[in-house]
């Protein structure tokens, strides 16, 4: 009776709204029937966020009443400015509590709960995908799956660092800076893994022969530079979360890095365009990844839909939450693209060496940690 009177109507309405999305998400997780996938349905995430705000507002109010006491979360005016998010008004955790408080807050409802669990689920999804690949093909005897293994490890690092950042950053301003400087290392490794996939699984033979000797070294430099810019933006503008310069620097650095990441893919589209009988539909598995990257950038940088509906997305429906979902979907889709190109024989011309991939991954981690330790000296102590 309690469920029927309080949660029932809201959950049923939410489930109905997500029904069409869920069907397509399951399609996206499949390694088959790429041509059956409808690109435009991905935009249902944003459509739902914009047109079902009343449902979200009522649902999160009901959840708050059942899961939280009024003292559990705070209004934005009650926490340091550096910890606030644009258009997120309530649901903030109090500062200066014990580490255990923030650890176990993952089981309570606040404005970071979904961000924590979405990437925890992402870690599980990537592990399951890698285990499936190992059982189906085997990593040890198939060098063309080593880029997928490398990317999977990078994706796990990305999701793990993100989970830790969203879980603990509310402890204090100092911890907030520290956690998100670590989170940016995860972003850097996601870029590195994506570049490895683009070069060793999806590139053309012409591009591979021209750049294979230099690509990994330049990729590490590009990723490291992007991390430096992310740290600079956080350290300089982090005290004001509403500062547009910070967001421009962060998004801009990632966009510029993305140009190098997908350079091997541009060559592939160009080759297909110039060949008679080659249809762009044969590249749908790559096109989906690029579209998802674009959607990630949009929701990360725009803070929509919460800016359109201040206060109604505090718990559910934030642009950053949609960004997390898209990130998980993109990671699985990228691995699927590798499998499809391996099956078709497109990646036969590449010769990845796992020891080389590991070396450059360790080098990037060393550079990132060194930069992190330096950047921490420029963060506030409070």
C-alpha positions in Angstrom: 0.0 0.0 0.0 2.8 2.4 0.8 4.5 1.6 -2.5 1.2 2.1 -4.4 0.5 5.5 -2.8 4.0 7.0 -2.8 6.4 5.4 -5.3 4.1 3.6 -7.6 2.7 6.3 -9.9 6.1 8.0 -10.3 8.1 4.9 -11.0 5.5 3.5 -13.4 5.6 6.8 -15.3 9.4 6.8 -15.4 9.5 3.2 -16.6 7.1 4.0 -19.4 9.1 7.0 -20.4 12.3 5.0 -20.5 10.8 2.0 -22.3 11.9 3.1 -25.8 15.3 4.1 -24.6 15.9 0.8 -22.8 15.1 -1.3 -25.9 17.8 0.6 -27.9 20.3 0.4 -25.1 20.1 -3.3 -25.2 20.6 -3.2 -28.9 23.7 -1.0 -28.4 25.2 -3.6 -26.0 24.9 -6.3 -28.7 27.8 -7.0 -31.0 25.4 -7.8 -33.8 22.8 -6.2 -36.2 24.6 -2.8 -36.4 22.5 -1.8 -39.5 19.3 -2.3 -37.5 20.2 0.4 -35.1 18.4 3.8 -35.3 20.7 6.7 -34.7 18.1 9.3 -33.9 16.7 7.3 -30.9 19.8 8.2 -28.9 18.3 11.7 -28.6 15.5 10.3 -26.5 17.7 10.8 -23.5 17.6 14.6 -23.9 14.0 14.6 -25.1 12.9 12.8 -22.0 15.0 15.1 -19.7 13.3 18.2 -21.2 9.7 17.0 -21.4 9.3 14.8 -18.3 10.7 17.3 -15.7 7.5 17.1 -13.7 7.8 13.3 -13.4 11.4 13.6 -12.3 10.7 16.4 -9.8 7.8 14.3 -8.2 9.9 11.2 -8.2 12.9 12.7 -6.5 10.7 14.5 -3.9 9.2 11.1 -3.1 12.6 9.4 -2.9 13.9 12.2 -0.6 11.0 11.7 1.8 11.6 8.0 2.0 15.4 7.8 2.0 16.6 11.0 3.7 15.8 13.0 6.7 15.8 16.8 6.2 19.3 17.1 7.8 20.9 14.7 5.4 21.3 17.1 2.6 21.8 20.9 2.3 20.8 23.8 0.2 23.6 25.2 -2.1 23.8 28.3 0.1 25.0 26.1 3.0 28.2 24.7 1.4 31.4 26.3 0.0 31.0 27.9 -3.4 33.6 25.6 -5.0 31.5 22.6 -4.3 28.3 23.9 -6.0 27.1 23.0 -9.4 25.2 25.3 -11.8 21.4 25.0 -11.4 21.7 22.3 -8.7 20.0 23.9 -5.7 19.6 21.1 -3.2 20.8 17.6 -2.3 24.4 18.6 -1.3 26.1 16.6 1.5 27.5 18.5 4.5 31.3 19.1 4.6 33.8 18.0 7.2 32.2 14.6 8.0 34.2 11.4 8.5 35.5 9.5 5.5 33.1 6.7 6.4 30.2 9.1 6.1 31.0 9.8 2.5 31.8 6.2 1.7 28.4 5.0 3.0 26.6 8.0 1.4 26.6 5.9 -1.8 23.7 4.1 -0.2 21.8 7.3 0.5 20.1 9.7 -1.8 21.8 13.0 -2.7 22.8 14.9 -5.8 25.9 12.6 -6.4 24.3 9.2 -5.9 23.5 8.6 -9.5 27.0 9.8 -10.6 28.6 7.3 -8.2 26.5 4.3 -9.2 26.4 5.0 -13.0 30.2 4.5 -13.3 30.2 1.6 -10.9 27.8 -0.1 -13.2 30.1 1.0 -16.1 33.0 -0.8 -14.5 31.0 -4.0 -14.2 29.8 -3.7 -17.8 33.4 -3.3 -19.1 34.6 -6.3 -17.1 31.8 -8.4 -18.4 32.5 -7.4 -22.0 36.2 -8.2 -21.6 35.5 -11.6 -20.0 33.1 -12.3 -22.9 35.9 -11.5 -25.4 38.4 -13.6 -23.5 36.1 -16.6 -23.5 35.1 -16.1 -27.2 38.4 -15.2 -28.8 41.1 -15.3 -26.1 43.5 -12.4 -25.6 46.8 -14.3 -25.5 46.6 -15.6 -29.0 44.9 -12.7 -30.7 47.0 -9.6 -31.0 44.2 -7.7 -32.7 42.2 -7.8 -29.5 45.1 -6.3 -27.4 43.9 -2.7 -28.2 40.5 -3.7 -26.9 42.1 -5.1 -23.7 44.1 -1.9 -23.3 41.1 0.3 -23.8 39.1 -1.8 -21.3 41.8 -1.3 -18.7 41.7 2.5 -19.4 37.9 2.6 -19.2 38.0 0.8 -15.9 40.5 3.4 -14.6 38.3 6.2 -15.9 35.2 4.9 -14.3 37.0 4.1 -11.0 38.5 7.5 -10.6 35.2 9.2 -11.5 33.4 7.1 -8.9 35.9 7.9 -6.2 35.8 11.6 -7.1 32.0 11.9 -7.0 31.8 9.9 -3.8 34.4 11.8 -1.7 34.8 15.3 -3.1 32.2 16.9 -0.8 34.3 16.4 2.3 36.0 19.8 1.9 37.3 22.2 -0.6 40.8 20.7 -0.5 39.5 17.2 -1.0 37.2 18.5 -3.8 40.2 19.8 -5.7 42.2 16.6 -5.1 39.5 14.3 -6.1 38.8 16.0 -9.4 42.4 16.4 -10.3 42.5 12.6 -9.9 39.3 12.3 -12.0 41.0 14.2 -14.8 43.7 11.4 -14.9 40.8 9.1 -15.7 39.7 11.3 -18.5 43.2 11.3 -19.8 43.4 7.5 -19.9 40.0 7.3 -21.6 41.5 9.5 -24.3 44.6 7.3 -24.5 42.6 4.1 -24.8 40.4 5.6 -27.5 43.5 6.7 -29.5 44.8 3.1 -29.2 41.6 1.7 -30.6 41.5 4.2 -33.5 45.0 3.5 -34.5 45.3 -0.3 -34.1 41.8 -1.4 -34.9 40.1 1.2 -37.1 42.8 2.9 -39.1 43.5 2.5 -42.8 46.6 0.7 -44.0 47.9 4.0 -45.5 47.5 5.9 -42.2 48.9 3.1 -40.2 52.1 2.8 -42.3 52.6 6.5 -42.2 52.1 7.1 -38.5 52.5 3.9 -36.6 56.1 4.7 -35.5 55.0 8.1 -34.0 51.4 7.7 -33.0 51.7 6.4 -29.5 54.4 8.9 -28.4 52.5 11.8 -29.8 49.3 10.4 -28.3 50.9 10.4 -24.8 52.1 14.0 -25.3 48.7 15.1 -26.5 46.9 13.4 -23.5 49.4 14.8 -21.1 49.0 18.3 -22.4 45.2 18.0 -22.2 45.6 16.9 -18.5 47.7 19.9 -17.8 45.0 22.2 -19.3 42.3 20.5 -17.2 44.4 20.9 -14.1 45.1 24.6 -14.9 41.4 25.3 -15.5 40.5 23.7 -12.2 43.2 25.4 -10.1 42.6 28.9 -11.6 38.9 29.0 -11.9 37.8 26.2 -9.5 36.7 28.6 -6.8 33.8 29.7 -9.1 31.9 26.8 -10.6 29.9 29.2 -12.7 32.9 30.6 -14.5 32.5 30.0 -18.2 36.3 30.2 -18.9 36.9 27.0 -16.9 34.3 25.1 -18.9 35.6 26.5 -22.2 39.2 25.4 -21.3 38.1 22.0 -20.2 35.9 21.2 -23.2 38.3 22.9 -25.6 41.3 20.8 -24.5 39.3 17.6 -24.9 37.9 18.6 -28.3 41.4 19.5 -29.6 42.7 16.2 -28.2 39.8 14.4 -29.9 40.9 15.6 -33.3 44.1 13.6 -32.9 42.2 10.7 -31.5 39.9 10.3 -34.5 42.5 11.3 -37.1 42.8 7.7 -38.2 39.0 7.6 -38.6 38.9 10.7 -40.9 41.3 8.9 -43.2 39.0 5.9 -43.3 35.9 8.1 -44.2 38.0 9.8 -46.9 39.1 6.5 -48.4 35.5 5.2 -48.4 34.3 8.4 -50.1 36.9 8.1 -52.9 36.2 4.4 -53.5 33.5 3.3 -55.8 31.1 0.9 -54.2 32.0 1.9 -50.6 29.0 3.0 -48.6 29.2 5.1 -45.5 26.7 2.7 -44.0 29.6 0.2 -43.7 31.1 2.6 -41.2 28.0 2.9 -39.0 29.7 1.2 -36.1 32.3 4.0 -36.1 29.8 6.8 -36.8 27.8 5.8 -33.7 30.9 6.2 -31.6 31.6 9.7 -33.0 27.9 10.8 -32.4 28.1 9.5 -28.9 31.3 11.5 -28.3 29.6 14.6 -29.5 26.6 14.0 -27.2 29.0 13.5 -24.3 30.7 16.9 -25.0 27.3 18.6 -25.3 25.9 17.4 -22.0 29.1 17.8 -20.1 29.6 21.4 -21.2 26.0 22.7 -21.4 24.6 21.7 -17.9 21.3 21.0 -19.6 18.6 20.3 -18.8 19.1 21.6 -15.3 19.7 25.1 -16.4 16.3 25.1 -18.1 14.7 23.6 -15.0 16.6 24.8 -11.9 15.9 22.7 -8.9 14.0 20.0 -10.7 17.1 18.0 -11.6 18.9 18.1 -8.3 18.7 14.3 -7.8 17.7 12.9 -11.2 18.0 14.3 -14.7 21.3 16.3 -14.5 23.3 16.8 -17.7 26.3 15.2 -16.0 24.2 12.1 -15.2 23.3 11.8 -18.9 27.0 12.4 -19.7 27.8 9.4 -17.5 25.3 7.2 -19.2 26.5 8.2 -22.6 30.1 7.5 -21.5 29.2 4.0 -20.5 27.4 3.4 -23.8 30.3 4.8 -25.8 32.8 2.6 -24.1 30.9 -0.6 -24.9 30.2 0.6 -28.4 33.9 1.3 -29.0 34.9 -2.2 -28.0 32.2 -3.5 -30.3 33.7 -1.5 -33.2 37.0 -3.3 -32.6 35.3 -6.7 -32.7 33.5 -5.8 -35.9 36.7 -4.6 -37.7 38.6 -7.7 -36.4 35.9 -10.0 -37.8 35.9 -8.2 -41.2 39.7 -8.4 -41.4 40.1 -4.6 -41.5 42.7 -4.5 -38.7 44.8 -7.3 -40.2 47.4 -4.8 -41.4 48.1 -3.6 -37.8 50.8 -5.1 -35.5 50.1 -4.0 -31.9 52.5 -5.0 -29.3 51.0 -5.3 -25.8 54.4 -4.5 -24.2 54.6 -1.3 -26.1 51.0 -0.3 -25.2 51.8 -1.1 -21.6 55.0 1.0 -21.7 53.2 4.1 -23.0 50.4 3.6 -20.6 52.8 3.5 -17.6 54.6 6.5 -19.0 51.3 8.5 -19.3 50.4 7.5 -15.7 53.9 8.7 -14.4 53.5 12.0 -16.2 50.0 12.5 -15.0 50.8 11.7 -11.3 53.8 14.1 -11.5 51.5 16.8 -12.8 48.9 16.0 -10.2 51.4 16.3 -7.3 52.5 19.7 -8.7 49.0 20.9 -9.3 48.0 20.1 -5.8 50.4 22.8 -4.5 48.2 25.4 -6.2 44.9 24.3 -4.7 43.2 26.0 -1.7 43.8 24.5 1.8 40.5 24.4 3.5 
